Every structure is written in structure tokens, then in C-alpha cells.
């Protein structure tokens, strides 16, 4: 039972368990077959406004994480997060993102909340 964070462009590994894409947009240049995504809960991803705000460099990672956690408290996202927590209890879950900086990404926030 663990949570992994990987770039979606990396080749799938047997240790990945359930592969969950946590980006709102499908990764450029990647076919669905190559990605081998098991779930894509778009309502659990950062809103377009929050994503644009963060990538524009208007705030710190800490502020982004706080705002994202507030979004995850909304009913639809909270339900998906709870369902993913149940999946983590049964085995490995790999959060997939196209983000280059995994340590300061929404996937890191999710991994912390799931772990």
C-alpha cells in the first residue's frame, strides 16, 4: 500500500499498481495506449484558474498547495479523493502527471493527502 508520483511520459512499470492521471488536460504527444491510464478523475485536478495562476508565477508553492487543498474539499473532488484513498488501502497507486517538477506539483499535494 503506497502512493507513487511519476511523469506520465515514463514507461509503465509493473510496480505502478493503479495508474491515475491527475492532470486536467491530456498530455501532449502521448497516446492513450502508451499511457496505460486506469483512471482519470478530472474533477480532482486543480482548476484551470488555479493552474494558470500558479504557472504564471504569481504565488508560492505553499499558497498553491493551500488553494488546491481547498478545491479538494469541494463535494465532487472530496468524493473522488475518498475513493482514491480506498484504492490506496488495497495496493499501490501511481499518480501520473506531465509536470516536470514533481516535488512542487499538485501530484505531490495529492500524494501527501493520500499517504
HELIX and SHEET records of a PDB file:
HELIX    1   1 UNK A   14  UNK A   16  5                                   3    
HELIX    2   2 UNK A   32  UNK A   35  1                                   4    
HELIX    3   3 UNK A   42  UNK A   44  5                                   3    
HELIX    4   4 UNK A   48  UNK A   55  1                                   8    
HELIX    5   5 UNK A   61  UNK A   72  1                                  12    
HELIX    6   6 UNK A   75  UNK A   90  1                                  16    
HELIX    7   7 UNK A  102  UNK A  104  5                                   3    
HELIX    8   8 UNK A  106  UNK A  114  1                                   9    
SHEET    1   A 3 UNK A   3  UNK A   7  0                                        
SHEET    2   A 3 UNK A  93  UNK A  97  1                                        
SHEET    3   A 3 UNK A  18  UNK A  21  1                                        
END                                                                             
